[in-house]
Every structure is written in C-alpha cells, then in structure tokens.
Amino acid sequence: MSSKPAESSALQWRLSRIDALMMAVVVIAISSSGPVIALCTAPVLAMAVWRCIFAAGLTFPFALRNHGFSSLTKEQIRGCAFAGLALAIHFALWIPSVRLTSVANSVALVATQPIWMLLMTKRLGQHIPRKVWWGMVVAFTGVMLVVNVDFGVSTQALIGDAMALASAVAAGAYLMIGGHVRSSVPNSVYTVIVYAVSAVSIAVVAVSIGTPLWGFSRKDWILIGVLTLGAQLLGHSLMSRLMETTTPAVVGIAVLFEPPGAAIFAAILLKQSIPLTALIGMAVILFGLAIVVWQSNSTATVEAI
C-alpha cells in the first residue's frame, strides 16, 4: 500500500484557495455563455468560430513565451487535435440549441457531460461503482423531466434539447481527452492548439453550408468579444488550467453550478421564466450529477491507496 498517491488524490479533492477562486470564476463565466449567445444575432457557427479564433490569438503570445510548441510529441499534438475536434462538435451543437429551446433547458441538459465522460471511460475498461450508476439514473430522470416540458412547446424545442444532449456527449469527450493531455502539455500551448483546431473545423462546416463569417453589427461583435473573454478564456481556459492541480471529475463540479447560474442570467437579461416541472428536473439532474462527481472522486481516492 502506498500513502503518497492517496495524499495526492486527497489534495486534488480539497481545492486550494487559488483553485477555489478559479472555480468560482469558471462557474460565473460559463453561466453567462447561454444568455450572451441568445442575445447575439450573428450566425451560431460564426460565433463559435470567432470566439475560438480570438481566444487562440490572445493566448498565443503566452504559449510562445513558454517555448512549449517545440517540445511537443506527435502523440501530444494528436491528443490536442482530438480535443479540438470534440470541442468543435460541442460548440456546433450546443450554441444552436440555445436558440431552439430555453437557455435553462439547454444548459441543464449540457451539464450531463460528466456522465458521458464516465461512460466513455467505462468503454475503455474503467470500473464504475454502483453508487455512480445510481447517480446517473437520477440525473437521467431529471433529463426526462426537463425534456418533457418541451413536448408541449414545439418540435423545435425538442430538437434543441436533443442537440444539447448530443453536445454534452462531445463535451464529455473533450473533458476526458483534455484530462489526459493536460498532464504533459502546458495550458497555454494546449488551449491555442485546441481552439485553433476547433475554429478551423467549424469554419469549414460554416463555409460549406454558406454561413457568413463576417458582416455583423457592432453589437454582435461586442457580444462575441464578451463571449470570448468570459465563457472562452475565463471559462474553458481556466477549466483546463485547473486540470493541472485537480482531476477532471473535480473540474466537473463547475458544471453542477452552471444551470442555476445560467437560469439567473437568463432571468435578468432575457426575462425567461422557468416552468415548475423544468425547475424540478434541473434540481434532480444536479442531485444526480453531485452523486456521480462525488462518488467518482471518492473511488479514485480509494483506488490510489
């Protein structure tokens, strides 16, 4: 038995003050994403492209200063590229979903990403404890409650729900790949490559279907800038930075606070109210996710002993 790994895992669970502060910033930043997207009238794919381009450009000088590109191996580059593709799929599916269904529903459904991450690791041979499975069942019960609200709204809202769930799968893959790659690649280098791959991938799709990538109003460009500085840099970039000192499961805690945060932003900025059934469904999802995240980390701690 070794006590050192157990101590390391315990430290990953008990966040330092700096990590806790970064986690709080991440929660606020990603919670603002849905309402900002709903306010912007630019094409959804264009928003995804430019937020990634701007974020990669702002991060590039830091990556150059660290001389991190020259030491990358082919495997590390491949890992960053796969993470970028997963992020591109996530953005391409989730951003449109915000306009098809309510912000609260979209964010609640995309918050299931830790579950999909665990199911993928299960496919790779990792054991999932019974309590984690129960947490997944609880969370998916909440998903059905949330989706049921849109059965009486419109087909468009149901499509938005489906896209939000699919984007959660892509986000789970992004978290899983990122958790592995970030253990050996500097954060600035990782995010530049991931954002660049994501931007190029989405731009190719946008151009192929005739989606304009410029010619927007001043207000839209400002909102894209807010999305870049907030959800992209203070959200996604800080989230990958947290993976240096925590685990992907712990970073998944931030996702738990996104639905209520987004609901508050949507109520203030968009005047969107939440039906009681949807509110109950969100609470059930969060409870299930809390079980999943907590038990996943507890299991990792036990296995490290």
SEVO-147334 format. One record per residue (C-alpha): residue number from 1; chain; x, z, y negated; residue in one letter. Coordinates in Angstrom, 1 decimal, always signed. Each point is the difference from the previous one (the first is absolute). Example, Ala and Ser with C-alpha at 12.3 -4.5 7.8 and 13.67 -1.06 7.14 Angstrom:
BEGIN
@pos=1 | unit=A | c1=+12.3 | c3=+7.8 | c2=+4.5 | code=A
@pos=2 | unit=A | c1=+1.4 | c3=-0.7 | c2=-3.4 | code=S
***
This chain:
BEGIN
@pos=1 | unit=A | c1=+0.0 | c3=+0.0 | c2=+0.0 | code=M
@pos=2 | unit=A | c1=+1.2 | c3=-0.8 | c2=-3.5 | code=S
@pos=3 | unit=A | c1=-1.1 | c3=+1.9 | c2=-3.1 | code=S
@pos=4 | unit=A | c1=+1.6 | c3=-2.4 | c2=-2.5 | code=K
@pos=5 | unit=A | c1=-2.6 | c3=-2.9 | c2=+0.5 | code=P
@pos=6 | unit=A | c1=-2.8 | c3=+2.5 | c2=-0.2 | code=A
@pos=7 | unit=A | c1=+1.3 | c3=+1.4 | c2=-3.2 | code=E
@pos=8 | unit=A | c1=+0.3 | c3=-3.6 | c2=-1.4 | code=S
@pos=9 | unit=A | c1=-3.6 | c3=-0.8 | c2=+1.0 | code=S
@pos=10 | unit=A | c1=-1.2 | c3=+3.3 | c2=-1.5 | code=A
@pos=11 | unit=A | c1=+1.7 | c3=-0.9 | c2=-3.3 | code=L
@pos=12 | unit=A | c1=-1.7 | c3=-3.4 | c2=+0.1 | code=Q
@pos=13 | unit=A | c1=-3.3 | c3=+1.8 | c2=+0.2 | code=W
@pos=14 | unit=A | c1=+0.6 | c3=+2.6 | c2=-2.7 | code=R
@pos=15 | unit=A | c1=+0.5 | c3=-2.2 | c2=-3.1 | code=L
@pos=16 | unit=A | c1=+2.5 | c3=+0.9 | c2=-2.6 | code=S
@pos=17 | unit=A | c1=-1.2 | c3=+0.5 | c2=-3.6 | code=R
@pos=18 | unit=A | c1=+1.3 | c3=-3.5 | c2=-0.9 | code=I
@pos=19 | unit=A | c1=-1.7 | c3=-1.6 | c2=+3.0 | code=D
@pos=20 | unit=A | c1=-3.2 | c3=+1.8 | c2=-0.7 | code=A
@pos=21 | unit=A | c1=+0.1 | c3=-1.2 | c2=-3.7 | code=L
@pos=22 | unit=A | c1=+0.7 | c3=-3.6 | c2=+1.2 | code=M
@pos=23 | unit=A | c1=-2.9 | c3=+0.3 | c2=+2.5 | code=M
@pos=24 | unit=A | c1=-2.3 | c3=+1.1 | c2=-2.9 | code=A
@pos=25 | unit=A | c1=+1.1 | c3=-3.0 | c2=-2.1 | code=V
@pos=26 | unit=A | c1=-0.5 | c3=-2.3 | c2=+3.0 | code=V
@pos=27 | unit=A | c1=-3.6 | c3=+1.3 | c2=+0.5 | code=V
@pos=28 | unit=A | c1=-0.9 | c3=-0.6 | c2=-3.7 | code=I
@pos=29 | unit=A | c1=+1.6 | c3=-3.4 | c2=+0.0 | code=A
@pos=30 | unit=A | c1=-1.6 | c3=-1.4 | c2=+3.1 | code=I
@pos=31 | unit=A | c1=-3.3 | c3=+1.5 | c2=-0.9 | code=S
@pos=32 | unit=A | c1=-0.1 | c3=-2.1 | c2=-3.2 | code=S
@pos=33 | unit=A | c1=+0.6 | c3=-3.2 | c2=+1.8 | code=S
@pos=34 | unit=A | c1=-3.6 | c3=-0.8 | c2=+1.1 | code=G
@pos=35 | unit=A | c1=-1.6 | c3=+0.5 | c2=-3.4 | code=P
@pos=36 | unit=A | c1=+2.7 | c3=-1.9 | c2=-1.8 | code=V
@pos=37 | unit=A | c1=-0.4 | c3=-3.0 | c2=+2.4 | code=I
@pos=38 | unit=A | c1=-3.8 | c3=+0.2 | c2=-0.6 | code=A
@pos=39 | unit=A | c1=+0.5 | c3=-0.2 | c2=-3.7 | code=L
@pos=40 | unit=A | c1=+2.3 | c3=-3.0 | c2=+0.1 | code=C
@pos=41 | unit=A | c1=-1.6 | c3=-3.5 | c2=+0.1 | code=T
@pos=42 | unit=A | c1=+3.1 | c3=-1.9 | c2=+1.1 | code=A
@pos=43 | unit=A | c1=-0.1 | c3=-1.5 | c2=+3.5 | code=P
@pos=44 | unit=A | c1=+0.7 | c3=+2.7 | c2=+2.7 | code=V
@pos=45 | unit=A | c1=+2.9 | c3=-1.9 | c2=+1.6 | code=L
@pos=46 | unit=A | c1=+1.6 | c3=-0.5 | c2=-3.4 | code=A
@pos=47 | unit=A | c1=-0.2 | c3=+3.8 | c2=-0.7 | code=M
@pos=48 | unit=A | c1=+1.8 | c3=+0.6 | c2=+3.3 | code=A
@pos=49 | unit=A | c1=+2.7 | c3=-2.6 | c2=-0.7 | code=V
@pos=50 | unit=A | c1=+0.8 | c3=+1.2 | c2=-3.5 | code=W
@pos=51 | unit=A | c1=+0.0 | c3=+3.8 | c2=+0.8 | code=R
@pos=52 | unit=A | c1=+2.6 | c3=-0.7 | c2=+2.7 | code=C
@pos=53 | unit=A | c1=+2.1 | c3=-2.4 | c2=-2.2 | code=I
@pos=54 | unit=A | c1=+0.1 | c3=+2.4 | c2=-2.9 | code=F
@pos=55 | unit=A | c1=+0.8 | c3=+3.0 | c2=+2.2 | code=A
@pos=56 | unit=A | c1=+2.8 | c3=-1.9 | c2=+1.8 | code=A
@pos=57 | unit=A | c1=+1.4 | c3=-1.1 | c2=-3.3 | code=G
@pos=58 | unit=A | c1=+0.0 | c3=+3.5 | c2=-1.5 | code=L
@pos=59 | unit=A | c1=+1.6 | c3=+1.5 | c2=+3.2 | code=T
@pos=60 | unit=A | c1=+2.6 | c3=-2.8 | c2=+0.4 | code=F
@pos=61 | unit=A | c1=+2.6 | c3=+1.5 | c2=-2.4 | code=P
@pos=62 | unit=A | c1=+0.0 | c3=+3.3 | c2=+1.8 | code=F
@pos=63 | unit=A | c1=+0.5 | c3=-1.8 | c2=+3.4 | code=A
@pos=64 | unit=A | c1=+3.0 | c3=-1.9 | c2=-1.5 | code=L
@pos=65 | unit=A | c1=+1.5 | c3=+3.2 | c2=-1.4 | code=R
@pos=66 | unit=A | c1=+0.0 | c3=+1.5 | c2=+3.5 | code=N
@pos=67 | unit=A | c1=+1.6 | c3=-3.1 | c2=+1.5 | code=H
@pos=68 | unit=A | c1=-2.5 | c3=+0.3 | c2=+2.9 | code=G
@pos=69 | unit=A | c1=-0.6 | c3=-3.7 | c2=+0.7 | code=F
@pos=70 | unit=A | c1=+3.5 | c3=-0.7 | c2=+1.2 | code=S
@pos=71 | unit=A | c1=+0.0 | c3=+2.6 | c2=+2.8 | code=S
@pos=72 | unit=A | c1=-3.4 | c3=-1.0 | c2=+1.5 | code=L
@pos=73 | unit=A | c1=+0.0 | c3=-1.1 | c2=+3.6 | code=T
@pos=74 | unit=A | c1=-2.2 | c3=-2.8 | c2=+1.4 | code=K
@pos=75 | unit=A | c1=-2.2 | c3=+2.6 | c2=+1.7 | code=E
@pos=76 | unit=A | c1=-0.5 | c3=+1.9 | c2=-3.3 | code=Q
@pos=77 | unit=A | c1=-0.9 | c3=-3.2 | c2=-1.8 | code=I
@pos=78 | unit=A | c1=-2.4 | c3=-0.9 | c2=+2.7 | code=R
@pos=79 | unit=A | c1=-1.6 | c3=+3.4 | c2=-0.2 | code=G
@pos=80 | unit=A | c1=-0.4 | c3=-0.2 | c2=-3.8 | code=C
@pos=81 | unit=A | c1=-1.5 | c3=-3.5 | c2=+0.4 | code=A
@pos=82 | unit=A | c1=-2.6 | c3=+1.1 | c2=+2.6 | code=F
@pos=83 | unit=A | c1=-0.9 | c3=+3.0 | c2=-2.3 | code=A
@pos=84 | unit=A | c1=-0.4 | c3=-2.5 | c2=-2.8 | code=G
@pos=85 | unit=A | c1=-2.3 | c3=-2.2 | c2=+2.0 | code=L
@pos=86 | unit=A | c1=-2.1 | c3=+3.0 | c2=+1.1 | code=A
@pos=87 | unit=A | c1=-0.3 | c3=+1.1 | c2=-3.7 | code=L
@pos=88 | unit=A | c1=-1.0 | c3=-3.6 | c2=-1.0 | code=A
@pos=89 | unit=A | c1=-2.8 | c3=+0.0 | c2=+2.6 | code=I
@pos=90 | unit=A | c1=-1.1 | c3=+3.5 | c2=-1.2 | code=H
@pos=91 | unit=A | c1=-0.2 | c3=-1.2 | c2=-3.6 | code=F
@pos=92 | unit=A | c1=-1.7 | c3=-3.3 | c2=+0.8 | code=A
@pos=93 | unit=A | c1=-2.8 | c3=+1.8 | c2=+1.9 | code=L
@pos=94 | unit=A | c1=-0.4 | c3=+3.2 | c2=-1.9 | code=W
@pos=95 | unit=A | c1=+0.0 | c3=-1.2 | c2=-3.6 | code=I
@pos=96 | unit=A | c1=-2.9 | c3=-2.5 | c2=+0.5 | code=P
@pos=97 | unit=A | c1=-1.9 | c3=+2.8 | c2=+1.9 | code=S
@pos=98 | unit=A | c1=-0.1 | c3=+2.1 | c2=-3.2 | code=V
@pos=99 | unit=A | c1=-2.1 | c3=-2.7 | c2=-1.6 | code=R
@pos=100 | unit=A | c1=-2.3 | c3=-0.5 | c2=+3.0 | code=L
@pos=101 | unit=A | c1=-0.9 | c3=+3.6 | c2=+0.7 | code=T
@pos=102 | unit=A | c1=+0.2 | c3=+3.2 | c2=-2.1 | code=S
@pos=103 | unit=A | c1=+3.4 | c3=+1.4 | c2=-1.0 | code=V
@pos=104 | unit=A | c1=-0.8 | c3=+3.2 | c2=+1.8 | code=A
@pos=105 | unit=A | c1=-1.0 | c3=-1.7 | c2=+3.3 | code=N
@pos=106 | unit=A | c1=+3.0 | c3=-2.3 | c2=-0.1 | code=S
@pos=107 | unit=A | c1=+2.5 | c3=+2.8 | c2=-0.6 | code=V
@pos=108 | unit=A | c1=-1.6 | c3=+2.2 | c2=+2.6 | code=A
@pos=109 | unit=A | c1=+0.3 | c3=-2.7 | c2=+2.7 | code=L
@pos=110 | unit=A | c1=+3.6 | c3=-1.0 | c2=-0.9 | code=V
@pos=111 | unit=A | c1=+0.9 | c3=+3.7 | c2=+0.2 | code=A
@pos=112 | unit=A | c1=-0.2 | c3=-0.3 | c2=+3.8 | code=T
@pos=113 | unit=A | c1=+3.4 | c3=-1.6 | c2=+0.1 | code=Q
@pos=114 | unit=A | c1=+1.8 | c3=+3.1 | c2=+1.6 | code=P
@pos=115 | unit=A | c1=-2.4 | c3=-0.5 | c2=+3.0 | code=I
@pos=116 | unit=A | c1=+1.0 | c3=-3.6 | c2=+0.5 | code=W
@pos=117 | unit=A | c1=+3.7 | c3=+0.9 | c2=-0.4 | code=M
@pos=118 | unit=A | c1=-0.4 | c3=+2.5 | c2=+2.9 | code=L
@pos=119 | unit=A | c1=-1.9 | c3=-2.4 | c2=+2.2 | code=L
@pos=120 | unit=A | c1=+2.9 | c3=-2.5 | c2=-0.5 | code=M
@pos=121 | unit=A | c1=+2.6 | c3=+2.6 | c2=+1.0 | code=T
@pos=122 | unit=A | c1=-2.2 | c3=+0.7 | c2=+3.0 | code=K
@pos=123 | unit=A | c1=+0.4 | c3=-3.6 | c2=+1.0 | code=R
@pos=124 | unit=A | c1=+3.8 | c3=+0.5 | c2=-0.3 | code=L
@pos=125 | unit=A | c1=-0.2 | c3=+2.9 | c2=+2.5 | code=G
@pos=126 | unit=A | c1=-0.4 | c3=+3.0 | c2=-2.2 | code=Q
@pos=127 | unit=A | c1=-2.2 | c3=+2.8 | c2=+1.4 | code=H
@pos=128 | unit=A | c1=-3.1 | c3=+0.9 | c2=-2.2 | code=I
@pos=129 | unit=A | c1=-1.3 | c3=+3.6 | c2=+0.6 | code=P
@pos=130 | unit=A | c1=-3.6 | c3=+0.6 | c2=+0.8 | code=R
@pos=131 | unit=A | c1=-0.6 | c3=+1.8 | c2=-3.4 | code=K
@pos=132 | unit=A | c1=+1.2 | c3=-3.1 | c2=-1.8 | code=V
@pos=133 | unit=A | c1=-2.4 | c3=-2.2 | c2=+1.9 | code=W
@pos=134 | unit=A | c1=-2.8 | c3=+2.4 | c2=-1.0 | code=W
@pos=135 | unit=A | c1=+1.1 | c3=-0.4 | c2=-3.6 | code=G
@pos=136 | unit=A | c1=-0.3 | c3=-3.8 | c2=+0.4 | code=M
@pos=137 | unit=A | c1=-3.5 | c3=+0.3 | c2=+1.4 | code=V
@pos=138 | unit=A | c1=-1.1 | c3=+2.2 | c2=-2.9 | code=V
@pos=139 | unit=A | c1=+1.6 | c3=-2.4 | c2=-2.5 | code=A
@pos=140 | unit=A | c1=-1.7 | c3=-3.1 | c2=+1.5 | code=F
@pos=141 | unit=A | c1=-3.3 | c3=+1.9 | c2=+0.0 | code=T
@pos=142 | unit=A | c1=+0.5 | c3=+0.3 | c2=-3.8 | code=G
@pos=143 | unit=A | c1=+0.8 | c3=-3.7 | c2=-0.1 | code=V
@pos=144 | unit=A | c1=-3.3 | c3=-0.9 | c2=+1.6 | code=M
@pos=145 | unit=A | c1=-1.9 | c3=+2.2 | c2=-2.5 | code=L
@pos=146 | unit=A | c1=+1.8 | c3=-1.7 | c2=-2.9 | code=V
@pos=147 | unit=A | c1=-0.6 | c3=-3.5 | c2=+1.4 | code=V
@pos=148 | unit=A | c1=-3.7 | c3=+0.8 | c2=+0.8 | code=N
@pos=149 | unit=A | c1=-0.6 | c3=+0.5 | c2=-3.8 | code=V
@pos=150 | unit=A | c1=+0.9 | c3=-3.7 | c2=-0.5 | code=D
@pos=151 | unit=A | c1=-2.4 | c3=-1.3 | c2=+2.7 | code=F
@pos=152 | unit=A | c1=-2.8 | c3=+0.5 | c2=-2.5 | code=G
@pos=153 | unit=A | c1=+1.9 | c3=-1.5 | c2=-2.9 | code=V
@pos=154 | unit=A | c1=+1.3 | c3=-3.5 | c2=+0.8 | code=S
@pos=155 | unit=A | c1=+1.9 | c3=-2.1 | c2=+2.4 | code=T
@pos=156 | unit=A | c1=+2.7 | c3=-0.3 | c2=-2.7 | code=Q
@pos=157 | unit=A | c1=+0.5 | c3=+3.8 | c2=+0.0 | code=A
@pos=158 | unit=A | c1=+0.3 | c3=+0.0 | c2=+3.8 | code=L
@pos=159 | unit=A | c1=+2.7 | c3=-2.7 | c2=-0.2 | code=I
@pos=160 | unit=A | c1=+1.8 | c3=+2.2 | c2=-2.5 | code=G
@pos=161 | unit=A | c1=-0.2 | c3=+2.9 | c2=+2.4 | code=D
@pos=162 | unit=A | c1=+1.4 | c3=-2.1 | c2=+2.8 | code=A
@pos=163 | unit=A | c1=+2.9 | c3=-1.3 | c2=-2.2 | code=M
@pos=164 | unit=A | c1=+0.8 | c3=+3.6 | c2=-1.1 | code=A
@pos=165 | unit=A | c1=+0.2 | c3=+1.1 | c2=+3.7 | code=L
@pos=166 | unit=A | c1=+2.2 | c3=-3.1 | c2=+0.8 | code=A
@pos=167 | unit=A | c1=+2.2 | c3=+0.8 | c2=-2.9 | code=S
@pos=168 | unit=A | c1=+0.4 | c3=+3.6 | c2=+1.3 | code=A
@pos=169 | unit=A | c1=+1.4 | c3=-1.5 | c2=+3.2 | code=V
@pos=170 | unit=A | c1=+2.6 | c3=-2.0 | c2=-1.9 | code=A
@pos=171 | unit=A | c1=+0.8 | c3=+3.1 | c2=-2.1 | code=A
@pos=172 | unit=A | c1=+0.5 | c3=+2.0 | c2=+3.2 | code=G
@pos=173 | unit=A | c1=+2.5 | c3=-2.6 | c2=+1.2 | code=A
@pos=174 | unit=A | c1=+1.7 | c3=+0.1 | c2=-3.4 | code=Y
@pos=175 | unit=A | c1=+0.4 | c3=+3.8 | c2=+0.2 | code=L
@pos=176 | unit=A | c1=+1.3 | c3=-0.1 | c2=+3.6 | code=M
@pos=177 | unit=A | c1=+2.5 | c3=-2.8 | c2=-0.7 | code=I
@pos=178 | unit=A | c1=+1.0 | c3=+1.6 | c2=-3.3 | code=G
@pos=179 | unit=A | c1=+0.6 | c3=+3.4 | c2=+1.6 | code=G
@pos=180 | unit=A | c1=+2.5 | c3=-1.5 | c2=+2.4 | code=H
@pos=181 | unit=A | c1=+1.8 | c3=-2.3 | c2=-2.5 | code=V
@pos=182 | unit=A | c1=+0.2 | c3=+2.6 | c2=-2.8 | code=R
@pos=183 | unit=A | c1=+2.2 | c3=+2.2 | c2=+2.2 | code=S
@pos=184 | unit=A | c1=+2.9 | c3=-2.3 | c2=-0.5 | code=S
@pos=185 | unit=A | c1=-0.8 | c3=-2.1 | c2=-3.1 | code=V
@pos=186 | unit=A | c1=+0.1 | c3=+1.3 | c2=-3.6 | code=P
@pos=187 | unit=A | c1=-3.4 | c3=+0.2 | c2=-1.6 | code=N
@pos=188 | unit=A | c1=+0.8 | c3=-2.4 | c2=-2.9 | code=S
@pos=189 | unit=A | c1=+1.3 | c3=-2.7 | c2=+2.3 | code=V
@pos=190 | unit=A | c1=-2.9 | c3=+0.5 | c2=+2.4 | code=Y
@pos=191 | unit=A | c1=-2.7 | c3=-0.3 | c2=-2.6 | code=T
@pos=192 | unit=A | c1=+1.6 | c3=-3.0 | c2=-1.7 | code=V
@pos=193 | unit=A | c1=+0.0 | c3=-2.0 | c2=+3.3 | code=I
@pos=194 | unit=A | c1=-3.4 | c3=+1.2 | c2=+1.1 | code=V
@pos=195 | unit=A | c1=-1.6 | c3=-0.8 | c2=-3.4 | code=Y
@pos=196 | unit=A | c1=+1.7 | c3=-3.4 | c2=-0.2 | code=A
@pos=197 | unit=A | c1=-1.1 | c3=-1.0 | c2=+3.5 | code=V
@pos=198 | unit=A | c1=-3.5 | c3=+1.2 | c2=-0.7 | code=S
@pos=199 | unit=A | c1=-0.2 | c3=-1.9 | c2=-3.3 | code=A
@pos=200 | unit=A | c1=+1.3 | c3=-3.2 | c2=+1.5 | code=V
@pos=201 | unit=A | c1=-2.4 | c3=+0.3 | c2=+3.0 | code=S
@pos=202 | unit=A | c1=-3.1 | c3=+0.6 | c2=-2.1 | code=I
@pos=203 | unit=A | c1=+1.1 | c3=-2.7 | c2=-2.5 | code=A
@pos=204 | unit=A | c1=+0.2 | c3=-2.6 | c2=+2.8 | code=V
@pos=205 | unit=A | c1=-3.5 | c3=+0.8 | c2=+1.1 | code=V
@pos=206 | unit=A | c1=-1.3 | c3=+0.0 | c2=-3.6 | code=A
@pos=207 | unit=A | c1=+1.5 | c3=-3.4 | c2=-0.8 | code=V
@pos=208 | unit=A | c1=-1.3 | c3=-1.5 | c2=+3.3 | code=S
@pos=209 | unit=A | c1=-3.6 | c3=+1.0 | c2=-0.8 | code=I
@pos=210 | unit=A | c1=+0.2 | c3=-0.9 | c2=-3.7 | code=G
@pos=211 | unit=A | c1=+0.0 | c3=+3.5 | c2=-1.5 | code=T
@pos=212 | unit=A | c1=+1.6 | c3=-0.1 | c2=-3.5 | code=P
@pos=213 | unit=A | c1=+2.9 | c3=+2.3 | c2=-0.6 | code=L
@pos=214 | unit=A | c1=+0.1 | c3=+0.0 | c2=-3.8 | code=W
@pos=215 | unit=A | c1=-2.2 | c3=-0.7 | c2=-3.0 | code=G
@pos=216 | unit=A | c1=-1.7 | c3=+3.4 | c2=-0.1 | code=F
@pos=217 | unit=A | c1=-1.2 | c3=+2.0 | c2=-3.0 | code=S
@pos=218 | unit=A | c1=+2.2 | c3=+2.6 | c2=-1.8 | code=R
@pos=219 | unit=A | c1=-2.2 | c3=+2.8 | c2=+1.4 | code=K
@pos=220 | unit=A | c1=+0.6 | c3=-1.2 | c2=+3.6 | code=D
@pos=221 | unit=A | c1=+3.8 | c3=-0.2 | c2=-0.5 | code=W
@pos=222 | unit=A | c1=-0.1 | c3=+3.6 | c2=-1.4 | code=I
@pos=223 | unit=A | c1=-2.0 | c3=+1.1 | c2=+3.0 | code=L
@pos=224 | unit=A | c1=+2.4 | c3=-1.7 | c2=+2.4 | code=I
@pos=225 | unit=A | c1=+2.8 | c3=+1.8 | c2=-1.8 | code=G
@pos=226 | unit=A | c1=-1.8 | c3=+3.3 | c2=+0.4 | code=V
@pos=227 | unit=A | c1=-0.5 | c3=-0.8 | c2=+3.7 | code=L
@pos=228 | unit=A | c1=+3.7 | c3=-0.7 | c2=+0.3 | code=T
@pos=229 | unit=A | c1=+1.2 | c3=+3.2 | c2=-1.7 | code=L
@pos=230 | unit=A | c1=-2.6 | c3=+2.2 | c2=+1.6 | code=G
@pos=231 | unit=A | c1=-1.0 | c3=-1.0 | c2=+3.5 | code=A
@pos=232 | unit=A | c1=+3.1 | c3=-2.1 | c2=+0.8 | code=Q
@pos=233 | unit=A | c1=+2.9 | c3=+1.9 | c2=-1.5 | code=L
@pos=234 | unit=A | c1=-1.3 | c3=+3.5 | c2=-0.2 | code=L
@pos=235 | unit=A | c1=-2.1 | c3=-0.4 | c2=+3.1 | code=G
@pos=236 | unit=A | c1=+1.6 | c3=-2.3 | c2=+2.7 | code=H
@pos=237 | unit=A | c1=+3.6 | c3=+0.3 | c2=-1.2 | code=S
@pos=238 | unit=A | c1=-0.1 | c3=+3.8 | c2=-0.2 | code=L
@pos=239 | unit=A | c1=-1.8 | c3=+0.1 | c2=+3.3 | code=M
@pos=240 | unit=A | c1=+2.9 | c3=-1.8 | c2=+1.7 | code=S
@pos=241 | unit=A | c1=+2.4 | c3=+2.3 | c2=-1.9 | code=R
@pos=242 | unit=A | c1=-1.7 | c3=+3.0 | c2=+1.6 | code=L
@pos=243 | unit=A | c1=+0.8 | c3=-1.4 | c2=+3.4 | code=M
@pos=244 | unit=A | c1=+3.6 | c3=+1.0 | c2=-0.6 | code=E
@pos=245 | unit=A | c1=-0.8 | c3=+3.7 | c2=+0.2 | code=T
@pos=246 | unit=A | c1=-3.3 | c3=+0.0 | c2=+1.9 | code=T
@pos=247 | unit=A | c1=-1.7 | c3=-1.8 | c2=+2.8 | code=T
@pos=248 | unit=A | c1=-2.6 | c3=-2.9 | c2=-0.2 | code=P
@pos=249 | unit=A | c1=-2.6 | c3=+2.5 | c2=+1.3 | code=A
@pos=250 | unit=A | c1=+0.7 | c3=+2.3 | c2=-2.9 | code=V
@pos=251 | unit=A | c1=-0.1 | c3=-2.9 | c2=-2.5 | code=V
@pos=252 | unit=A | c1=-3.4 | c3=-0.8 | c2=+1.5 | code=G
@pos=253 | unit=A | c1=-1.3 | c3=+3.2 | c2=-1.6 | code=I
@pos=254 | unit=A | c1=+0.0 | c3=-1.8 | c2=-3.3 | code=A
@pos=255 | unit=A | c1=-2.5 | c3=-2.4 | c2=+1.4 | code=V
@pos=256 | unit=A | c1=-2.4 | c3=+3.0 | c2=+0.7 | code=L
@pos=257 | unit=A | c1=-0.3 | c3=+0.6 | c2=-3.7 | code=F
@pos=258 | unit=A | c1=-0.4 | c3=-3.6 | c2=-1.0 | code=E
@pos=259 | unit=A | c1=-3.8 | c3=-0.4 | c2=+0.7 | code=P
@pos=260 | unit=A | c1=-1.1 | c3=+3.0 | c2=-2.2 | code=P
@pos=261 | unit=A | c1=+2.5 | c3=-1.0 | c2=-2.7 | code=G
@pos=262 | unit=A | c1=-1.2 | c3=-3.6 | c2=+0.0 | code=A
@pos=263 | unit=A | c1=-3.6 | c3=+1.2 | c2=-0.1 | code=A
@pos=264 | unit=A | c1=+0.7 | c3=+2.1 | c2=-3.1 | code=I
@pos=265 | unit=A | c1=+1.7 | c3=-3.0 | c2=-1.7 | code=F
@pos=266 | unit=A | c1=-2.8 | c3=-2.3 | c2=+1.0 | code=A
@pos=267 | unit=A | c1=-2.6 | c3=+2.4 | c2=-1.4 | code=A
@pos=268 | unit=A | c1=+1.9 | c3=+0.3 | c2=-3.3 | code=I
@pos=269 | unit=A | c1=+1.1 | c3=-3.6 | c2=-0.5 | code=L
@pos=270 | unit=A | c1=-2.7 | c3=-2.0 | c2=+1.8 | code=L
@pos=271 | unit=A | c1=-3.0 | c3=+2.5 | c2=+0.0 | code=K
@pos=272 | unit=A | c1=-0.3 | c3=-0.5 | c2=+3.7 | code=Q
@pos=273 | unit=A | c1=-2.0 | c3=+2.7 | c2=+1.8 | code=S
@pos=274 | unit=A | c1=+0.4 | c3=+0.9 | c2=+3.7 | code=I
@pos=275 | unit=A | c1=-3.1 | c3=+0.1 | c2=+2.3 | code=P
@pos=276 | unit=A | c1=-0.3 | c3=+3.3 | c2=+1.9 | code=L
@pos=277 | unit=A | c1=+0.5 | c3=-1.6 | c2=+3.4 | code=T
@pos=278 | unit=A | c1=+3.2 | c3=-1.7 | c2=-1.2 | code=A
@pos=279 | unit=A | c1=+1.2 | c3=+3.3 | c2=-1.4 | code=L
@pos=280 | unit=A | c1=-0.7 | c3=+1.7 | c2=+3.3 | code=I
@pos=281 | unit=A | c1=+1.8 | c3=-2.8 | c2=+1.8 | code=G
@pos=282 | unit=A | c1=+3.1 | c3=+0.3 | c2=-2.2 | code=M
@pos=283 | unit=A | c1=+0.1 | c3=+3.7 | c2=+0.6 | code=A
@pos=284 | unit=A | c1=-0.1 | c3=-0.6 | c2=+3.8 | code=V
@pos=285 | unit=A | c1=+2.7 | c3=-2.6 | c2=-0.3 | code=I
@pos=286 | unit=A | c1=+2.3 | c3=+2.3 | c2=-1.9 | code=L
@pos=287 | unit=A | c1=-0.7 | c3=+2.8 | c2=+2.4 | code=F
@pos=288 | unit=A | c1=+0.9 | c3=-2.2 | c2=+3.0 | code=G
@pos=289 | unit=A | c1=+3.1 | c3=-1.3 | c2=-1.8 | code=L
@pos=290 | unit=A | c1=+1.1 | c3=+3.5 | c2=-0.8 | code=A
@pos=291 | unit=A | c1=-0.1 | c3=+0.8 | c2=+3.8 | code=I
@pos=292 | unit=A | c1=+1.9 | c3=-3.1 | c2=+0.8 | code=V
@pos=293 | unit=A | c1=+2.8 | c3=+0.5 | c2=-2.6 | code=V
@pos=294 | unit=A | c1=+0.3 | c3=+3.8 | c2=+0.7 | code=W
@pos=295 | unit=A | c1=+0.1 | c3=-0.3 | c2=+3.8 | code=Q
@pos=296 | unit=A | c1=+2.3 | c3=-3.0 | c2=-0.1 | code=S
@pos=297 | unit=A | c1=+2.5 | c3=+1.9 | c2=-2.0 | code=N
@pos=298 | unit=A | c1=-0.4 | c3=+3.2 | c2=+2.1 | code=S
@pos=299 | unit=A | c1=+0.6 | c3=-2.1 | c2=+3.2 | code=T
@pos=300 | unit=A | c1=+3.1 | c3=-1.5 | c2=-1.5 | code=A
@pos=301 | unit=A | c1=+1.3 | c3=+3.5 | c2=-0.8 | code=T
@pos=302 | unit=A | c1=-0.6 | c3=+1.2 | c2=+3.5 | code=V
@pos=303 | unit=A | c1=+1.6 | c3=-3.0 | c2=+1.6 | code=E
@pos=304 | unit=A | c1=+3.1 | c3=+0.5 | c2=-2.2 | code=A
@pos=305 | unit=A | c1=+0.6 | c3=+3.5 | c2=+1.4 | code=I
***
